[in-house]
Amino acid sequence: MTFLDCSTLSLLCRARRRALERDGQLALVCIRPWHLRILTAVDLNTLFKPCATVQEALNSVRRALGTPHSRAERRTDSRRGDSDS
């Protein structure tokens, strides 16, 4: 997004609430320093915990949901499950 105002902040808050109501997660990537400054000024940086990259955001969501980070990790986890049986 290139423009961030109170309407955008309201939309982000609604999207986060809806995601949480459905047991989901919302990850926010801030690549523009002034977006982060705005989020910090209105104290939403602690609520959204913005990430610097898409990969960082995906990893954050995966950690929150308790899912592996890659296909290789899923294969490794499934092999571990087979060896325990």
Residue pairs with C-beta under 8 A, 6 or more apart in sequence:
1 8
1 35
4 34
4 35
4 38
9 38
9 39
9 42
9 44
12 26
12 28
12 44
12 48
13 44
13 47
15 26
16 26
16 47
16 48
19 25
19 26
20 26
25 60
25 61
25 64
25 65
26 48
27 51
27 57
27 58
27 60
27 61
28 48
28 49
28 50
28 51
28 57
29 50
29 51
29 52
29 53
29 54
29 56
29 57
30 36
30 39
30 50
30 51
30 52
31 52
35 50
36 45
36 50
39 45
39 48
39 50
49 60
51 57
51 60
59 69
62 68
62 69
68 74
68 77
